[in-house]
Amino acid sequence: MKPHRRKKLTIILFIAAGLSVAVGLSLYALSSSIDLFFTPTQIAAGEATDGQRIRIGGMVKEGSVVRSEDSLDVEFIATDYTHDLVVRYDGILPDLFREGQGVVVEGAVTNGTFIASRVLAKHDENYMSVEVKAAMDAAEAARALPAGAANGS
């Protein structure tokens, strides 16, 4: 092979290798930041693994919010009216966060408790995200089924 062809081939191979590394790193970064959406019922069923970064949605259970007196730690229960999930958050809650209202929380489940990294409250009294609304409707429909109807008896 002629020297100038070898040099061109080497340059092309280095460029291809560099692009491959860049694409691989980008895909790795994207995969680790993907948040899957779950309900408290799905968490109770074990559909999310411990430490997996996810989002949960539901309602903040009335009377469940407990604030620390000496830090920003907050603990509350997110519910889909079928199952409850204890959520812990260290930070300032959104102004619209209230008991009895919808919430979407990002973080990970650790030993049955959801450790939140971010809390999102609904925008106004009429807003509920599509994911939360669908999950709440499904939970309500499951509760409305008579005993034995779910398994075809």
C-alpha positions in Angstrom: 0.0 0.0 0.0 1.2 3.5 -0.9 2.3 5.7 2.1 -0.3 8.4 1.4 -3.1 5.8 1.2 -1.9 4.3 4.5 -1.9 7.7 6.1 -5.5 8.4 4.9 -6.7 5.0 6.1 -5.1 5.6 9.5 -6.8 9.0 9.8 -10.2 7.6 8.8 -9.8 4.7 11.3 -9.0 7.2 14.1 -12.0 9.3 13.2 -14.3 6.3 13.1 -12.9 5.1 16.5 -13.4 8.6 18.0 -17.0 8.8 16.8 -17.7 5.3 18.1 -16.4 6.3 21.6 -18.4 9.5 21.5 -21.6 7.7 20.5 -21.0 5.0 23.1 -20.5 7.5 25.9 -23.6 9.5 24.8 -25.8 6.4 24.9 -24.4 5.4 28.3 -25.1 8.9 29.7 -28.7 8.8 28.3 -29.4 5.3 29.6 -28.4 6.2 33.2 -30.7 9.3 33.2 -33.8 7.6 31.9 -36.6 7.8 34.5 -39.3 5.1 34.2 -42.7 5.9 35.7 -44.3 3.7 38.4 -47.3 3.9 40.8 -47.1 2.8 44.4 -49.0 -0.4 43.5 -46.3 -1.3 40.9 -43.6 -0.6 43.5 -45.4 -2.8 46.0 -45.6 -5.5 43.3 -41.8 -5.3 42.9 -41.8 -4.0 39.4 -38.9 -1.6 40.2 -35.6 -2.8 41.6 -33.9 -1.2 44.6 -31.6 1.6 43.5 -33.2 2.0 40.1 -33.8 5.6 39.2 -37.5 6.1 38.5 -40.5 8.4 38.9 -43.6 7.7 40.9 -46.9 9.4 40.7 -49.9 9.6 42.9 -51.6 11.7 45.6 -50.1 13.0 48.8 -52.0 11.1 51.5 -53.9 13.4 53.9 -52.2 13.7 57.3 -49.0 12.0 56.1 -46.6 15.0 55.8 -44.0 15.1 58.5 -41.4 17.9 58.4 -38.1 17.8 60.4 -37.8 20.6 62.9 -34.0 21.1 62.4 -33.5 20.4 58.7 -35.2 20.4 55.3 -36.1 16.7 55.6 -39.7 15.8 54.8 -41.5 12.5 54.8 -44.9 11.8 53.3 -46.9 9.0 51.8 -47.7 8.9 48.1 -50.7 6.8 47.3 -52.7 5.6 44.4 -55.5 4.6 46.8 -54.6 0.9 46.4 -51.1 1.0 48.0 -49.1 3.6 49.9 -45.4 4.4 49.5 -43.3 6.3 52.1 -41.3 9.1 50.4 -38.4 10.9 52.0 -37.0 14.1 50.6 -34.3 16.5 51.7 -35.0 19.9 50.2 -37.4 22.6 49.7 -40.8 21.4 48.5 -42.6 23.3 45.7 -45.1 26.0 46.7 -48.0 24.0 45.3 -47.1 20.8 47.3 -50.1 20.0 49.6 -51.7 17.0 51.2 -54.5 15.5 49.0 -53.0 16.7 45.8 -51.2 15.1 42.9 -47.4 14.7 43.0 -44.7 13.2 40.8 -41.5 12.3 42.6 -38.1 11.4 41.1 -35.6 9.2 42.9 -35.0 5.5 43.8 -36.5 2.9 46.1 -34.3 1.8 48.9 -35.5 -0.9 51.3 -39.2 -0.1 50.6 -38.8 3.6 51.1 -38.6 6.0 48.1 -35.7 8.4 48.5 -36.6 11.4 46.4 -34.2 13.6 44.6 -36.9 15.9 43.1 -40.5 16.6 44.0 -42.9 18.0 41.4 -46.4 19.3 42.4 -49.3 19.8 40.1 -49.8 23.2 38.5 -53.3 24.1 39.8 -56.4 22.4 41.2 -57.4 21.0 37.8 -54.0 19.7 36.5 -52.9 16.1 36.8 -50.2 14.6 34.6 -51.4 12.1 32.0 -49.3 9.3 33.6 -50.6 10.0 37.1 -54.2 10.2 35.9 -54.0 6.9 34.0 -52.4 5.2 37.0 -55.1 6.6 39.3 -57.9 5.6 37.0 -56.5 2.0 36.7 -56.2 1.7 40.5 -59.8 3.0 40.9 -61.0 0.5 38.3 -59.2 -2.4 40.0 -60.8 -1.5 43.3 -64.3 -1.3 41.7 -64.1 -4.9 40.5 -66.1 -7.3 42.7 -64.1 -10.0 44.5 -63.3 -12.8 42.1 -64.1 -10.8 38.9 -60.5 -10.1 38.2 -59.6 -13.8 37.9 -62.7 -14.7 35.8 -64.5 -16.6 38.6 
